[in-house]
């Protein structure tokens, strides 16, 4: 499961000789590849014969690679782990999700994972719900308007040129349609690109239909998880026709609850 940013990732691995026996190595090194391309080599300790451990305080969100290497005997092992953003988008409070699925204490981290999956599923239909900052490159020439890709938009932060000598725009000179993400000059003039646009997207107030749909989707995904290996869906549920990109992940009643907030055509 992903680690929270700043939490310590405890990494473990086993060194075995060619015959498969746990063996104390002459040297042991673990190298962590960070998402920004840098590496880290935390101290390694042997906690039992051939069993090695390293603690790494996380500093960067994203996917990390892990490579263990031993000599005497020569052995290696690779793995990976993920680190969440500082404030990962989540459509439901953990306490509400816990009540919805009645998860046991041992399943808390797994539940956090499925809250993230539920967030992405709901936002597939209605756009950003969790508030977040978005930065986009718009490779345009001269245009009357820009269409931001994540809606609804709450505020514009900056509109700056990508190329040196390009035109910068004062936010006071721009009009933003929050629902469609359309940005225009108040003067009616043309915008000259390419431009880098930073803005805040999401919803300050989440209505009950979106929250209800999120609870239904979470419960459905949780039941599907519990049903793995049982040959069916725990508790039963109503499924949609296949949705491109989502398959059967969304129950009918959840999709219907999201209908009033669906993205306008061309905004998915």
Buried (B, 14 or more C-beta within 10 A) or exposed (E): EBBEBEEEBEBEBBBBBEEEEEBBBEEBBBBBBBEEEEEBEBEBEEEEEBBBBBEBEBEEBBEBBBBBBBEEBEBEBEBEBBBBEEEBBBBBEEEBBBEBBEBEEEBEEBBBBBBBEBBEBBBBBBBBBBBBEBEBEBEBEEBEBBBBBBBBBBEBBEBEBEEEEEEEBEEEEBEBBBEBBBBBBEEEEBBBBEBBBBBBBBBEEBEEBBBBBBBBBBBBBBBBBBBEEEEEBEEEBEBBEEBEEBEBBBBEBBBEBBEEBEBEEEBE
